[in-house]
Amino acid sequence: MRKVISNQSSVISGRSILSPIPILILILILFPSIAHAQGGPDPDRPTNEQCLVCHEEPGLSMVLPSKEVLPLSVDPGILARSAHGKDASEEVRCVDCHNDLDGYPHP
């Protein structure tokens, strides 16, 4: 009887070691920004400064298929003081949200 209890004990302790792993994997899948934050900004993706080379130009805009004019200019000072700026608790890059853009120039 003691052998059965010790076998069950090792199975239980084995579970307690392995059970956090699937939870951690699930968290990293659902919240990839956690994994990304650990390694810092991705050097292969443009920085906000690179985006501002064009987007700080006053009057930059595009015409949508609906004929509506979409302003594309960004004031660097306002951006810097916003939740997306360098003083924010975590830097948010333009491409963190605008991630469907590919190459340069982009529409």
C-alpha positions in Angstrom: 0.0 0.0 0.0 2.9 2.4 0.7 4.1 1.9 -2.9 0.8 3.0 -4.4 0.7 6.1 -2.2 4.3 7.0 -3.2 3.5 6.4 -6.9 0.4 8.7 -6.6 2.5 11.2 -4.7 5.1 11.3 -7.6 2.3 11.7 -10.1 0.8 14.5 -8.2 4.1 16.2 -7.7 4.8 15.7 -11.4 1.6 17.4 -12.3 2.3 20.3 -10.0 5.6 20.9 -11.9 4.1 20.6 -15.4 0.7 22.3 -14.8 2.0 25.9 -15.1 3.7 25.3 -18.4 0.4 25.0 -20.5 -0.9 28.1 -18.7 2.2 30.0 -19.5 2.1 29.0 -23.1 -1.6 30.0 -23.3 -0.8 33.4 -21.8 2.1 34.0 -24.3 -0.2 33.1 -27.2 -3.1 35.3 -26.0 -0.8 38.2 -25.0 2.2 38.2 -27.3 3.2 41.7 -26.2 4.3 40.2 -22.9 6.9 38.0 -24.7 7.8 40.9 -27.0 8.3 43.3 -24.1 10.9 40.9 -22.6 13.1 41.2 -25.6 12.6 44.9 -26.3 11.5 46.5 -29.5 11.9 44.5 -32.7 14.8 46.0 -34.7 13.3 44.7 -37.9 10.3 46.9 -37.6 10.3 50.7 -38.2 10.6 53.0 -35.3 8.2 55.9 -34.7 11.0 58.3 -35.8 11.2 56.4 -39.1 7.5 56.8 -39.7 7.6 60.5 -38.8 10.1 61.1 -41.6 7.1 61.3 -43.9 4.1 61.5 -41.5 5.3 64.7 -39.8 4.8 66.6 -43.1 1.8 69.0 -42.6 -1.0 68.3 -45.0 -0.1 64.7 -45.8 -3.3 62.9 -46.7 -4.9 60.4 -49.0 -8.3 60.1 -50.7 -10.3 57.1 -49.8 -12.4 55.2 -52.3 -15.4 57.0 -50.8 -13.7 60.3 -51.8 -13.2 61.1 -48.1 -9.9 62.8 -47.3 -7.9 60.9 -44.6 -5.3 63.1 -42.9 -2.0 61.2 -42.4 0.1 63.9 -40.7 1.2 63.4 -37.2 2.6 66.2 -34.9 5.7 64.8 -33.3 5.3 66.9 -30.2 1.8 65.7 -29.6 2.9 62.1 -30.3 5.8 62.4 -27.8 3.4 63.6 -25.0 0.8 61.0 -25.7 0.4 57.4 -24.5 2.4 56.4 -27.5 5.4 58.6 -26.8 8.7 57.9 -25.3 7.6 59.0 -21.8 4.9 56.4 -21.7 5.3 53.4 -19.4 5.8 51.2 -22.5 6.7 52.5 -25.9 4.0 51.9 -28.5 5.3 52.0 -32.0 3.1 53.1 -34.9 3.5 49.6 -36.4 2.1 48.0 -33.3 -1.3 49.0 -34.5 -0.7 49.8 -38.2 0.7 46.3 -38.8 -0.9 45.7 -42.2 1.5 48.0 -44.0 4.1 46.3 -46.1 7.1 48.1 -47.6 7.7 51.7 -48.6 5.9 53.7 -49.8 2.7 52.3 -48.5 -0.8 53.3 -49.2 
